[in-house]
Amino acid sequence: MTIVIDASSIILLAKIDLLEKLIERNPLIIPEKVYIEVVKGKEKGMLDAFILERLVNEKKIKIEKVEKIAYEEVWKLFGLWAGEAEVLALALKNNIPIITDDKKCLNRAKAAGVSCITSLDVIIALLKNKHINKEQAKKSLEKLENYGWYKKNIIKLYKEKIK
């Protein structure tokens, strides 16, 4: 199943070495604004920016243009930042789920009836489908915890799902 993914999730999944594992199972599309937002990190030497650029060049992640009117409608209605607004517009247009770790985007997408998962859910799904083992899942959660994106109690809940 094709999934649209936002910048925060691309960055987190690249940092925990699971972005390419995800791509092996699910085609990913991203809007132009997300690509620009992540690849801008090359200026600061961010590894995730180089990884995304390579995956797009290898045609493993597809960039899809969002119609201006669709973007503006979503932006006005939901008050999301540019990248997240384009992600939601693509999801609505193509009737596909979203991977996001942005709380506001997650809440707005759910309100719009769009199926959503987080990077934490990706770890569990990869484990359940035997694309990673328990040790890899635990290490991925530990890395996410070290990046400080999620509170420790949320990470703890997902660690319990691995046992």
TIMILO-378289 format. One record per residue: x negated, y, z negated of N, C-alpha, C, CB in turn; residue in one letter. Coordinates in steps of 0.1 Angstrom, whole numbers, plus 5000, padded with zeros to 4 digits. Glycine has a CB too. Layout:
XYZXYZXYZXYZA/...
! end
This chain:
499249885000500050005000499150125000500950004988M/499450225009498750345009499150434997499050425023T/498150504992498250584980497650724983497650524968I/498250834979497650964979496950994966498651074983V/495751044966495051064954494551204952493750964953I/494551254940494051394938492651404934494951464927D/492151524933490751554930490251494917490451694931A/491051514906490651464893490451314893491651504882S/491351244900491251094900490051044909492551034905S/489851114920488651084929487451094921488651174941I/487351204914486051234906485951134895486151374900I/486951104887486851004876486550864882488151004868L/487250824892487050684897485650674903488150654907L/485150774910483750774915482750764904483550904924A/483050844893482050844881482050714874482550954872K/483150634875483150504868482950394878484450484860I/482450424890482150324900483350234904481050234895D/484550294904485650204909486450264921486650194897L/485950374926486650434938486550334950486050574941L/485450284952485250194963485950064961483750164966E/486050014949486849894946488249914949486649854931K/488750034946490150064949490450074964490550204942L/489550124971489650144986489650004992488550224991I/489049904987489049774992490449714992488049674984E/491249754983492649704981493749794986492849674967R/493549924986494550014990494050124998495250074977N/494650145010494150265018494550395010494850265032P/493650485010493850615003493850725013492750644993L/494750825011494750945018494651065009496050965027I/494051175014493851295006494251415015492451305000I/494751515009494951635016493651715018496051725010P/493651805027492451885030491951965018492651985041E/492852025010492452104999491752014988493652164993K/492151894987491551804977490051774982492351674975V/489951744995488651715000487751834998488751685016Y/488151955001487352075000486952094985488152195005I/487952074976487752094962486651994956489052064954E/486751874960485751774955484351794962486251624958V/484351804975483051814982482351944978483251814997V/483052044974482352164969481352134958483452264964K/481552024951480651984940479251944945481251864933G/479051924958477751904963476752014960477751884979K/477352134959476452254956475852244942477352384957E/476552164933476052144920475352004918477152164910K/475251934929474651804929475551694923473351804921G/476851714924477751614918477851494927479151684916M/477551374921477451254929478851214935477051134920L/479951244928481251214933481551284946482351254923D/481051404948481151484960480551414972480651624958A/479351364970478651294980479351164984477151274976F/479851094973480550964976481750994984480950904962I/482551094981483751124988483451155003484551234982L/482451245005482051275018481651155026480851375018E/480951065020480450945027481750855031479550865019R/482650835021483750755024484650815034484550735011L/484750945035485551005046484850985059485851155043V/483551005059482750985072482850845077481351035070N/482950755067483050605071484450565074482450525060E/485350665073486750645076487450545066486950595090K/486950545054487550465043488550535036486450415034K/488450675036489550755031489950855042489050835018I/491250865044491750955054492151085049492950885062K/491751195056492251325052493551355061491151435055I/494551395054495851425061496151565059496951325057E/496551635070496951775070498351785064496851845084K/498551885056499851905050500452025057499851925034V/501752015061502452125068502552235058503852085073E/502252355063502252475054503652495047501952605062K/504752475054506052485048506252385037507152475059I/505852265039506052165029505152195016505552025034A/503952235019503052275008503652395000501652315013Y/504152495007504752615000505952584992505052725010E/506752484998507952444990507652384977508852354999E/506652284978506252214966505552314956505352094970V/504752394961504052494953505052584945503052574961W/506052634952506952724946507852644936507852794957K/508352534940509252454932508552394919509852344940L/507352354921506752284909505552354903506252144914F/505152464909504052544902502752474900504552594890G/502352394910501052314909499952394916501252174915L/498752364912497552424919497652364934496252384912W/496852434942496852404957496652254960495752474963A/495652194954495352054957496451954953494052004951G/496951984940497951894935499251914943498151924920E/499552044947500752064955500751994968500952224957A/499551994974499451914987499551764985498051944993E/499051714973499151574970500651534969498351534957V/501351614961502751584959503551604973503351684949L/503251704981503851714994503651595002503351845001A/502451545003502151425011502851305005500651395011L/502951284992503651174986505151174990503451174971A/505751294989507151314992507351285007507651454988L/506551335016506651325030506551175034505551405037K/505551105029505350965033505950865024503850945033N/506650905013507250815004506250714998508450745010N/505150764993504050684988503750734974502850684997I/503050644966502750684952501450774951502450554944P/501250824940500150914937499250854926500651054932I/497950874927497050854916496650994912495850764920I/496851024899496451154894496151144879497551264896T/495251224875494951234860495151374855493451194858D/495951444863496351584860497751574854496351674872D/497851604841499051594834500251664840498951644819K/499951794844501051874851501551804864500552014853K/500551764872500951694884501651564882499651664893C/501251494872501951364868503351394864501151294856L/503551494856504951524851505851574863504851624840N/505251654871506051714883506351604893505251824890R/505451514895505651404905506751314899504351324907A/506751274886507751194881509151264882507451164866K/509151394879510451464880510951464895510251614876A/510051454904510451454918510751304923509351514927A/510551214914510851074917509751004924512051064926G/508551054923507350994930506650904920506351104935V/506350784924505650684916504250734913505650544922S/503750724901502450774897501650674889502550904890C/500350674890499550604881498250694878499050464887I/497550654868496350724864495150644867496350774849T/493950694865492750614866492650504856491450704865S/493250524845493350424835494150304840493950474821L/495250334846496150234852495450154864497450294857D/494550224871493850164882492850064876492950274890V/492250094865491349994858492149864855490750054845I/493249884849494049764845494549684857495249814836I/494949754867495449694879494349614886496049794889A/493149674887491949604893491649474885490749694894L/491749494871491449374863492549264865491449424848L/493749304864494849204866494849134879496249274865K/494349204890494249144903492849084906494549244914N/492049074895490749004895489749064905490948854899K/489849194906488849274914487749324906489549384922H/487949324893486849344883487149254871486849494878I/486149224863486249144852486449224839485049044850N/486649154828486949224815485849314811487249124804K/484549264813483449344810483349474818482149264812E/483649464831483649584840484749684835483849544854Q/485849624832487049714827486649784815488249624825A/486049714805485649774792484649884795485049674783K/483649854803482649964806483250084813481549904815K/484150054822484850174829485650254819485850114839S/486250194809487050274799486050344790487850174790L/484950284787483950354779483350474786482750254775E/483150464799482650574807483650684807482350534821K/484950654809485950754808486050824795487350694812L/485850744784485850804771484750904769485750684760E/483550864775482350954774482551084782481150874779N/483251074793483551194800484451294793484051164814Y/485251244784486051324775487351364782485351444771G/487751304793488951344800490251304792489051284814W/490151184786491251134778490951124763491650984783Y/491951144755491751134741491450994737493051184733K/490750974726490250844721491450754719489450864709K/492550804714493750714711494350654724494750794703N/494250734735494750684748493850574753494850794758I/492550594752491550494756491750374748490150554755I/491950384735492150274726493350184731492350314712K/494450254735495650174740495250094752496750274743L/494450144761494150074773493049964770493550174783Y/492249984760491249884756492049764751490249934745K/493149784744493949674739494649594750495049734729E/494849664761495449594772494549494779495949694783K/493249514776492149434783491949304775490849514783I/492249304762491949194753492649064758492349224739K/
! end
